[in-house]
C-alpha cells in the first residue's frame, strides 16, 4: 500500500461531511475537478470505493463510512504532531509560522522583517507566500499559525473551524506598461483587456475580483486566451513592464512602479465597488496562539493600515 496522503484524506473527509463535491470544493476553495482527482487518487491508493454517486450528490459506502470515522481523529493527531515537531525543531517553543497572500507579501515583509530581525526573540520565523486556498489548507493542517489574505468571499459558515478578522480594504486593478496599446485608452472594456494575456499573483478562478473571473465576456464567446499565475510579484512586474501582458493585482502591490511611471493603471470601471476586496487575518478556532504569534499578527495589521490608508 502507498503512503497515506493526509491532504487527500482531508479532501475526502470534507466531501463526506458535505455529501457533495460542489459544496466541498467551495468549502476547500479548490476546483471541483481537482477535488474529484484527489478523492479518486485516495480510493486508488486504498483499493476501495469510499463514495457512491447519487442524483443529489454522493454518499459513503459501508467501507467509506468506517474509514471516515477514523479520518478526523487521524488528521487532528497529524496536525498536533506537526505543530509539536515544528515547535521542538529549535529546541524550544519559540517558533512562529505564518502565511501571506502574494499581493501583500512584499509590502509587509519589507517593513516587518527588519523589525522582527532586530526585536524578536524568536528562534525561528517561517513565512509562507502562497495563494489563499493553499494557505487555508496549511492552516487546517496546522502547518502555519495564521495567515493574512483576501477574505471577501470567505463565509464562516463555509469553514466552521476558522476565525476571520476583517482588517482593511484594498482595490484590485489592471496594470500595463507605460506604452502599452491600452495605456492611453479611456473606458477600457473587459473585452479589450481579455485580448491580452492576464498575469496574476494568485488564481483568479478561485478567489480574486469578480471582474476577473475565468469566463467568457459574453455567453456566446469563448473564454479569454491566457492566464499566467505566479506568486512572485517581482517576476510579474518585470514581465508586465517588458511585454503586452496585463497585470491583475492590488494597487498597493504596484504603488512604487506606478509612481515611477513604469506601470499604468487602466481606466477600467467596475460597478458597486466590487474591485475593493477585504483583507483579513485567518486563524483556527481551536488554535492556541502564543504571545509571539499574537505580536506578529498585531504588527502586520498595523503595518497594513499604515501603508494603505482608507
HUNORTA-V283591 format. One record per residue. N is the residue number from 1. D_CENTER is the distance of its C-alpha to the mean C-alpha in Angstrom with 1 decimal. Layout:
N:D_CENTER + N:D_CENTER
This chain:
1:32.3 + 2:29.1 + 3:27.0 + 4:24.9 + 5:21.1 + 6:19.4 + 7:16.1 + 8:18.4 + 9:20.2 + 10:17.3 + 11:16.5 + 12:20.2 + 13:20.7 + 14:18.2 + 15:20.1 + 16:23.3 + 17:22.4 + 18:21.5 + 19:24.2 + 20:22.2 + 21:19.9 + 22:18.7 + 23:18.0 + 24:16.4 + 25:14.0 + 26:12.9 + 27:12.8 + 28:10.7 + 29:8.4 + 30:9.9 + 31:12.9 + 32:16.3 + 33:17.9 + 34:15.5 + 35:16.2 + 36:19.8 + 37:20.1 + 38:18.6 + 39:21.2 + 40:23.9 + 41:23.4 + 42:23.8 + 43:26.9 + 44:28.3 + 45:27.8 + 46:29.6 + 47:32.1 + 48:32.0 + 49:30.7 + 50:28.4 + 51:28.2 + 52:30.6 + 53:29.7 + 54:31.2 + 55:31.5 + 56:29.3 + 57:26.6 + 58:27.0 + 59:28.9 + 60:29.4 + 61:32.4 + 62:34.8 + 63:33.4 + 64:29.8 + 65:30.7 + 66:32.3 + 67:29.4 + 68:26.7 + 69:29.0 + 70:28.4 + 71:24.8 + 72:23.4 + 73:25.8 + 74:25.0 + 75:21.3 + 76:22.1 + 77:24.6 + 78:22.3 + 79:19.8 + 80:22.8 + 81:24.2 + 82:21.2 + 83:21.1 + 84:24.8 + 85:24.8 + 86:22.3 + 87:24.5 + 88:27.6 + 89:26.7 + 90:28.1 + 91:31.0 + 92:29.8 + 93:27.0 + 94:26.1 + 95:22.6 + 96:19.3 + 97:15.9 + 98:12.8 + 99:9.3 + 100:8.4 + 101:6.1 + 102:8.6 + 103:10.2 + 104:11.4 + 105:12.2 + 106:15.6 + 107:17.1 + 108:16.4 + 109:17.2 + 110:20.3 + 111:21.7 + 112:20.5 + 113:21.2 + 114:24.8 + 115:25.4 + 116:23.9 + 117:26.1 + 118:29.2 + 119:28.9 + 120:26.9 + 121:28.9 + 122:26.0 + 123:26.9 + 124:23.4 + 125:20.1 + 126:17.1 + 127:14.1 + 128:11.0 + 129:9.1 + 130:6.2 + 131:3.1 + 132:1.0 + 133:3.9 + 134:5.5 + 135:5.6 + 136:6.8 + 137:9.1 + 138:10.3 + 139:11.1 + 140:13.0 + 141:14.6 + 142:15.6 + 143:14.7 + 144:13.4 + 145:15.1 + 146:12.4 + 147:9.3 + 148:9.1 + 149:6.6 + 150:7.5 + 151:9.1 + 152:11.6 + 153:11.4 + 154:10.8 + 155:14.3 + 156:15.7 + 157:17.9 + 158:15.3 + 159:14.1 + 160:17.5 + 161:17.0 + 162:14.5 + 163:15.5 + 164:13.8 + 165:15.6 + 166:15.5 + 167:16.3 + 168:16.6 + 169:16.2 + 170:15.4 + 171:16.8 + 172:15.2 + 173:17.9 + 174:19.3 + 175:21.0 + 176:23.7 + 177:26.4 + 178:29.5 + 179:31.8 + 180:29.4 + 181:31.3 + 182:29.1 + 183:29.3 + 184:32.6 + 185:32.1 + 186:32.0 + 187:30.1 + 188:27.9 + 189:27.1 + 190:24.0 + 191:26.5 + 192:27.4 + 193:23.8 + 194:23.1 + 195:26.2 + 196:24.2 + 197:21.4 + 198:18.0 + 199:15.9 + 200:12.2 + 201:9.8 + 202:7.0 + 203:8.1 + 204:9.9 + 205:11.3 + 206:8.4 + 207:7.5 + 208:9.3 + 209:12.9 + 210:15.4 + 211:17.7 + 212:15.5 + 213:15.2 + 214:16.4 + 215:19.9 + 216:23.3 + 217:24.7 + 218:27.6 + 219:28.1 + 220:30.6 + 221:28.8 + 222:26.5 + 223:22.9 + 224:22.2 + 225:23.1 + 226:20.3 + 227:16.6 + 228:15.7 + 229:12.2 + 230:12.1 + 231:10.2 + 232:13.7 + 233:14.6 + 234:18.2 + 235:18.6 + 236:17.2 + 237:19.6 + 238:22.4 + 239:22.1 + 240:22.0 + 241:25.1 + 242:27.0 + 243:26.4 + 244:26.3 + 245:22.6 + 246:20.7 + 247:17.6 + 248:15.1 + 249:13.4 + 250:14.2 + 251:17.9 + 252:17.3 + 253:15.9 + 254:19.1 + 255:21.5 + 256:23.8 + 257:24.1 + 258:25.0 + 259:27.5 + 260:29.1 + 261:29.4 + 262:27.4 + 263:24.9 + 264:25.7 + 265:23.7 + 266:24.8 + 267:26.9 + 268:24.7 + 269:25.0 + 270:22.7 + 271:24.3 + 272:23.6 + 273:21.3 + 274:18.4 + 275:17.2 + 276:16.6 + 277:13.3 + 278:13.1 + 279:11.4 + 280:11.8 + 281:12.1 + 282:11.0 + 283:13.7 + 284:15.6 + 285:18.7 + 286:20.9 + 287:19.6 + 288:22.3 + 289:21.0 + 290:23.6 + 291:25.1 + 292:23.5 + 293:19.9 + 294:21.0 + 295:22.6 + 296:19.6 + 297:17.5 + 298:20.4 + 299:20.8 + 300:17.3 + 301:17.7 + 302:21.1 + 303:20.2 + 304:17.6 + 305:20.3 + 306:22.9 + 307:21.4 + 308:20.2 + 309:22.9 + 310:22.9
